[in-house]
Amino acid sequence: MTIAVAREIADEFDASLTPTLLKIVAMSRYPLVVVCHDRTGRRWFRRPDNVQGWWFPRKDLDKDSFAHAILFDGAADDTIAHRMEADTWFDFKGADRSDVQEQSIRWGEDKVLTLLTLPDRAIG
């Protein structure tokens, strides 16, 4: 799943991107997380019920994340997912031994929306 695919689905059904993305994540059997941050930290996140509870996104945005560059440095939206160390997004013990895929876009003027694809073992 990518944000581009979610946009296509939203366009097909004449819906907004964010609710479409939230619905896709909530109904997914795949380990996905959607996260919204503003300059003060995490605003909200959603993940499917089958993702283990310790996959809880950090409140702050790591400076190594593309989301941070978009929100604080004015970088362009990601058009492809990028492999990141999981501890960029999660702070549970052992997060540094996993990778996630990050795709982030500007959401409004002061927020960033991120779709994370977790490793398959995140499913509980």
trRosetta pair geometry for C-beta under 8 A, 3 or more apart (Angstrom, degrees):
i j d omega theta_ij theta_ji phi_ij phi_ji
1 5 5.8 -124 -151 67 58 136
1 6 6.9 56 -178 -49 100 96
1 24 6.3 153 -147 153 145 132
1 28 7.1 -68 -27 -110 153 141
1 30 6.7 163 -4 74 116 146
1 32 6.0 -10 55 -94 138 144
1 115 6.9 -116 114 173 101 139
1 117 6.9 160 54 -86 85 113
2 5 4.8 102 53 4 77 98
2 6 7.1 -138 98 -1 44 86
2 80 7.6 -44 -137 -135 136 43
2 81 6.1 -123 -111 -36 96 107
2 103 6.0 80 -149 -19 77 174
2 115 7.1 145 -150 85 35 149
3 6 5.4 -53 -149 39 37 114
3 7 6.3 45 149 -25 67 101
3 17 7.6 33 -168 -170 89 124
3 21 7.1 -6 -123 -101 71 131
3 78 7.8 108 23 83 136 91
3 103 5.2 -152 -10 127 110 129
3 105 5.9 155 -177 -20 166 129
3 113 7.8 121 -115 107 131 108
3 115 5.5 -177 -60 4 88 136
4 7 5.5 -50 -150 31 32 115
4 8 6.6 35 151 -20 63 101
4 79 7.2 51 -57 -164 123 68
5 8 5.6 -50 -152 33 35 114
5 9 6.6 34 151 -16 65 103
6 9 5.7 -53 -149 37 34 111
6 10 6.2 36 151 -20 66 106
6 17 6.2 83 126 -157 106 81
6 20 5.4 145 -177 114 90 109
6 21 4.5 39 -168 -86 152 83
6 24 5.8 -116 -109 6 103 156
6 115 7.6 179 -10 -75 144 152
7 10 5.6 -54 -146 37 31 113
7 11 6.2 32 155 -19 65 106
7 17 5.7 -12 -98 -110 70 110
7 20 8.0 134 -88 83 25 145
8 11 5.8 -54 -147 37 29 111
8 12 6.3 35 153 -25 63 106
9 12 5.6 -52 -148 32 31 116
9 13 6.6 1 162 6 64 109
9 15 7.8 -26 124 52 74 118
9 20 5.6 162 98 -176 104 131
9 24 7.1 113 68 -69 160 127
10 13 6.5 -77 -150 52 26 89
10 14 8.0 -56 162 123 58 2
10 15 4.6 -109 -149 77 72 84
10 16 6.3 -60 -158 115 128 14
10 17 4.9 -84 -33 -90 172 50
10 19 8.0 120 -116 67 110 77
10 20 3.9 -126 -80 -11 95 162
10 21 7.8 -25 -55 -33 123 74
11 14 7.3 24 -168 -77 32 39
13 20 7.3 151 56 -102 121 120
15 19 6.1 -104 169 78 113 111
15 20 5.0 126 104 -61 124 108
16 19 5.2 74 70 21 98 101
16 20 6.6 -169 89 -9 48 95
17 20 5.7 -70 -151 41 28 112
17 21 6.0 24 160 -20 69 110
18 21 5.8 -56 -144 37 29 110
18 22 6.3 29 158 -19 64 106
18 107 7.2 82 -78 -142 119 130
18 113 6.8 -121 -103 -116 94 154
19 22 5.5 -53 -144 38 33 113
19 23 6.2 35 156 -20 66 106
20 23 5.8 -57 -150 36 29 111
20 24 6.4 31 153 -20 64 106
21 24 5.6 -51 -146 35 32 113
21 25 6.3 29 157 -16 65 107
21 34 5.5 124 143 -107 111 156
21 113 7.5 93 83 167 165 133
21 115 6.8 -112 -160 -83 125 116
22 25 5.9 -57 -147 39 29 108
22 26 6.1 28 157 -19 65 111
22 34 6.3 -116 -90 61 59 150
22 46 5.4 73 -140 37 83 163
23 26 5.8 -55 -141 38 28 110
23 27 6.1 8 165 -3 64 115
24 27 6.4 -73 -146 47 22 97
24 28 6.1 41 155 -53 63 106
24 32 7.5 -35 122 93 91 162
25 28 5.6 -43 -144 4 28 123
25 32 4.8 -126 -125 105 85 118
25 33 7.0 85 -154 -124 132 18
25 34 4.9 -121 -44 -8 160 110
25 46 5.2 113 102 108 135 108
25 47 6.5 -81 167 -120 113 29
25 48 6.3 -141 163 -48 63 78
25 115 7.8 -148 -76 -131 120 93
26 46 6.1 -46 -66 167 86 128
26 48 6.3 136 -151 -99 23 65
27 48 7.3 -75 61 -109 9 107
28 32 5.1 29 74 24 163 122
28 48 4.9 -116 68 -59 81 135
29 48 7.1 179 -96 180 20 168
29 50 6.6 20 -144 35 55 156
29 123 7.9 31 171 -120 64 140
30 48 7.6 120 65 0 43 148
30 117 7.3 -25 148 -140 117 93
31 47 7.9 1 -162 -162 60 109
31 48 7.4 -117 -113 40 37 114
31 50 7.7 -105 -86 99 70 94
31 51 5.3 115 -134 -102 81 103
31 55 7.5 -86 -167 -166 111 177
31 117 6.8 95 90 -170 78 56
31 118 3.7 -84 137 64 120 104
31 119 6.8 -14 74 73 154 29
31 120 6.4 -179 3 -112 128 29
31 122 4.0 104 -144 72 148 119
31 123 5.3 -119 -65 -52 105 83
32 47 6.8 180 93 -135 53 70
32 48 6.6 71 50 -12 81 104
32 51 7.8 -122 48 -59 38 138
32 115 6.6 -22 -164 -168 105 89
32 116 6.8 145 -161 80 53 57
32 117 5.9 -25 -102 -103 73 60
32 118 7.1 -154 -77 8 21 88
33 45 6.0 5 -180 -179 101 116
33 46 7.2 168 -154 84 58 44
33 47 4.4 -22 -103 -88 81 102
33 51 6.9 157 -67 176 95 175
33 55 6.6 -149 -57 145 139 112
33 57 6.3 162 151 -48 143 113
33 115 7.6 155 82 -157 48 44
33 116 4.4 -9 59 59 95 109
33 118 6.5 64 -8 -36 104 111
34 45 6.6 171 88 -153 49 65
34 46 5.2 1 54 53 95 91
34 47 7.7 178 21 -73 60 55
34 113 6.9 -4 -174 -175 97 92
34 114 7.0 163 -155 85 51 51
34 115 5.4 -18 -102 -101 79 67
34 116 7.5 -173 -80 20 30 74
35 42 6.3 -59 -170 -133 106 104
35 44 7.6 -175 -148 97 49 45
35 45 4.3 -11 -105 -105 74 104
35 57 4.8 88 -102 -64 141 177
35 67 7.9 -30 90 -102 112 165
35 89 7.7 -177 -1 -154 161 114
35 113 7.5 160 83 -156 47 47
35 114 4.7 -14 60 60 93 103
35 116 6.7 30 -2 -9 112 114
36 42 7.2 104 81 -161 53 62
36 43 4.5 -47 104 57 102 111
36 44 5.2 18 44 52 110 78
36 45 7.1 -165 19 -75 66 56
36 107 6.6 -67 -131 58 101 154
36 111 5.8 -1 -171 -177 98 122
36 112 7.3 163 -151 81 53 45
36 113 5.5 -17 -100 -102 79 70
36 114 7.7 180 -79 19 32 75
37 41 6.4 -88 -145 162 91 24
37 42 5.4 -50 -97 -96 81 47
37 43 6.4 172 -110 -1 23 85
37 61 5.2 99 172 -61 167 116
37 67 6.1 87 37 159 133 131
37 71 6.5 -65 100 -67 109 161
37 111 6.7 159 84 -156 42 71
37 112 5.3 -11 60 56 92 93
37 114 7.3 22 3 -3 104 115
38 41 7.3 -1 60 48 68 35
38 43 5.6 65 -6 -50 96 116
38 71 7.5 170 -154 -149 30 133
38 110 5.4 35 -146 135 102 92
38 111 4.8 -47 -87 -97 80 77
38 112 7.8 159 -90 14 35 69
39 71 6.5 180 -81 164 67 117
39 72 7.2 116 -118 -85 89 85
39 110 6.3 -59 -14 -174 103 99
41 59 4.5 0 -172 163 125 87
41 60 5.7 -55 -118 -87 92 49
41 61 7.5 -166 -125 -16 45 78
42 45 6.4 -28 -171 -33 123 107
42 57 5.9 148 -109 107 146 112
42 58 7.1 168 -37 106 130 45
42 59 4.7 -113 17 -139 108 48
42 60 7.6 -73 -21 -33 88 18
43 111 6.9 -27 -4 -130 145 120
45 56 7.9 142 71 -157 145 56
45 57 5.0 150 -75 24 163 128
47 51 4.4 -71 156 47 125 145
47 55 6.6 146 -135 103 169 112
48 51 5.4 109 64 -13 75 98
50 123 5.1 2 142 -148 104 89
50 124 6.1 -167 -179 44 57 74
51 55 5.2 -79 162 60 111 137
51 118 6.6 99 -133 37 120 154
51 122 5.3 -4 -144 143 86 103
51 123 6.3 -57 -96 -99 50 50
51 124 6.9 78 169 -3 13 96
52 55 5.7 96 73 -3 73 101
52 122 5.8 -135 25 -173 96 57
52 123 7.2 122 -23 176 85 6
52 124 4.0 122 -76 -59 81 114
53 56 6.7 8 167 -47 60 106
53 124 7.8 15 -9 -42 68 154
54 90 7.6 83 142 -176 76 128
54 92 4.3 69 171 -99 113 159
55 90 6.1 -57 -140 -106 54 147
55 92 7.6 -72 -76 3 38 139
55 118 5.9 -3 -142 -110 148 156
55 122 5.1 48 -59 -155 150 117
56 90 6.8 110 60 -132 47 95
56 92 7.5 100 35 -46 86 111
57 89 5.6 -52 -130 175 84 90
57 90 6.4 -78 -109 -83 39 72
57 116 7.5 161 -88 3 116 152
58 61 7.8 156 94 -81 109 25
58 62 7.0 71 64 -38 151 93
58 89 6.1 -162 12 -179 99 35
58 90 6.4 -164 -33 -101 87 22
58 91 5.4 87 -88 -21 104 106
61 65 5.7 -109 -175 52 86 135
61 67 5.5 -124 -143 102 124 108
61 68 4.3 161 140 -81 117 89
61 71 6.6 100 42 44 176 142
61 72 7.7 177 87 -18 138 119
61 112 7.7 63 -103 54 148 136
62 65 4.8 104 67 -18 86 102
62 68 6.3 -110 86 -35 42 139
62 88 4.5 -137 61 -161 155 68
62 89 7.0 -99 7 -64 124 43
63 68 5.3 -150 -124 139 33 164
64 68 7.3 69 44 32 23 139
64 84 7.2 141 124 -147 105 111
64 85 7.9 8 112 39 146 101
64 88 5.2 -102 83 -121 111 117
65 68 4.6 106 66 -3 88 98
65 69 7.4 -153 101 -1 55 82
65 84 6.7 29 -110 -132 70 158
65 88 5.3 144 -70 165 89 116
65 89 6.9 99 -94 -72 128 82
65 102 6.3 -136 -150 -167 89 166
65 104 7.2 87 158 -34 100 151
65 114 7.7 -25 176 -108 129 152
66 69 5.5 -53 -155 37 42 113
66 70 6.3 43 148 -21 71 104
66 75 7.1 -118 -167 100 73 147
66 78 5.3 51 145 -60 152 125
66 82 5.9 115 -33 35 136 140
66 84 7.9 -126 -7 -65 92 132
66 102 5.7 161 27 118 110 123
66 103 7.8 -21 72 -131 144 24
66 104 4.8 174 100 31 100 122
67 70 5.7 -55 -149 36 32 111
67 71 6.1 19 159 -11 67 112
67 102 7.0 -102 -25 -179 97 127
67 104 4.0 -159 -81 -120 75 158
67 112 4.6 142 -159 126 89 144
67 114 4.8 -43 -78 -69 132 128
68 71 6.1 -63 -141 44 27 103
68 72 5.7 -18 177 20 67 117
68 73 7.5 48 131 0 68 103
69 72 7.0 -67 -118 55 17 82
69 73 4.7 -42 -156 45 59 123
69 75 3.8 22 138 -1 100 145
70 73 7.4 0 -31 54 9 78
70 74 7.6 7 -159 -157 35 7
70 75 4.8 -79 -81 67 50 92
70 76 7.5 -63 -110 89 89 15
70 77 6.6 58 -122 -94 132 46
70 78 7.6 -82 -59 -22 132 83
70 104 5.4 -156 6 122 147 119
70 105 7.2 -162 -158 -154 162 15
70 106 5.5 -151 170 -65 115 79
70 112 5.0 119 91 -114 121 130
71 106 7.5 155 -83 -108 58 78
71 110 7.8 60 -150 -171 92 45
71 111 7.4 -32 -113 -169 110 17
71 112 4.4 -90 -61 -27 106 127
77 104 7.1 -142 -148 107 64 59
77 105 4.1 22 -138 -124 117 77
77 106 5.9 -100 -74 7 95 81
78 81 7.2 78 146 -92 133 30
78 82 6.5 -108 -140 -11 138 107
78 102 7.3 144 -22 122 174 78
78 103 4.8 -149 97 -150 131 64
78 104 5.2 82 6 47 119 61
78 105 6.7 -107 39 -65 74 66
80 103 7.0 -119 132 -107 22 108
81 101 4.0 26 164 172 128 112
81 102 6.5 148 -158 68 74 28
81 103 4.4 -65 -94 -52 71 105
81 115 7.6 -76 -100 90 107 100
81 117 6.5 10 -156 13 153 121
82 101 6.9 145 67 -157 28 64
82 102 5.3 -30 62 62 85 86
82 103 7.2 136 10 -78 72 58
83 99 5.3 1 -169 178 98 130
83 100 7.6 154 -150 81 53 33
83 101 6.0 -37 -90 -98 54 66
83 102 8.0 135 -115 16 7 79
84 88 4.6 -72 162 38 122 148
84 89 6.9 91 104 -19 133 107
84 99 6.6 150 76 -159 36 76
84 100 5.6 -24 64 65 90 81
84 101 7.5 132 16 -119 82 17
84 102 4.9 23 -3 -7 131 121
85 88 5.3 115 71 -20 75 97
85 95 7.8 93 153 138 85 81
85 96 6.2 7 177 -139 122 57
85 98 7.6 110 -166 83 58 49
85 99 6.1 -61 -107 -106 36 67
85 100 7.9 25 128 20 15 80
86 89 6.2 -73 -168 49 50 94
86 90 5.3 -24 160 40 91 111
86 95 4.4 -130 107 -175 105 81
86 96 7.1 -138 60 -77 86 19
86 97 7.8 -26 36 61 122 41
86 98 3.9 18 -11 85 143 95
86 99 6.1 -140 -37 -105 84 11
86 100 4.9 101 -100 -20 74 101
86 118 7.6 61 -117 -134 117 81
86 119 7.7 -59 -70 -9 134 107
87 90 6.4 -79 -107 70 37 65
87 91 6.7 73 -147 -101 78 49
87 95 4.1 124 -78 108 75 108
87 96 4.4 -2 -23 -75 139 69
88 100 7.6 -132 55 44 103 112
88 102 7.5 -68 98 -45 134 145
89 95 8.0 -145 68 -176 66 132
89 100 5.9 -47 31 44 140 153
89 102 7.1 175 -55 -85 134 118
89 116 6.0 131 -173 -109 170 150
90 95 4.5 -162 93 -127 97 141
90 100 7.8 111 -2 -29 111 142
91 95 6.3 -98 -118 12 13 154
92 95 5.1 115 59 -48 69 107
94 97 5.2 -43 -173 26 74 116
94 98 7.3 57 139 -12 81 102
95 98 6.2 -70 -159 40 44 103
98 118 7.8 12 156 -164 135 78
98 119 5.2 -112 -157 -7 114 135
98 121 7.8 -128 -112 60 129 115
99 119 6.8 95 61 -60 61 107
100 116 5.0 -4 169 -168 132 103
100 117 6.4 157 -170 74 74 50
100 118 5.5 -28 -116 -103 100 51
100 119 7.2 -96 -87 -26 61 72
101 116 6.8 148 74 -158 56 49
101 117 4.0 3 49 48 111 106
102 114 6.1 -27 -157 -164 90 114
102 115 7.7 142 -156 78 41 52
102 116 5.8 -13 -99 -103 65 77
103 114 6.9 151 79 -155 44 62
103 115 4.9 -11 62 57 98 97
104 112 5.4 14 -176 173 113 114
104 113 6.9 159 -152 83 63 43
104 114 4.3 -21 -97 -98 88 85
104 115 7.7 -169 -75 22 44 61
105 112 7.0 166 83 -157 32 70
105 113 5.5 -17 62 61 84 92
105 114 7.9 170 20 -81 58 44
106 109 7.9 10 174 -122 114 19
106 111 7.4 115 -170 82 56 53
106 112 6.0 -49 -107 -104 42 71
106 113 7.9 36 129 17 9 81
107 111 4.3 -50 77 96 96 103
107 112 6.1 139 14 -125 92 14
107 113 4.1 81 -44 -22 134 105
108 111 5.0 45 51 30 106 103
118 122 3.8 -4 132 2 135 161
119 122 5.6 124 66 -20 65 96
120 123 6.3 -37 -180 10 56 110
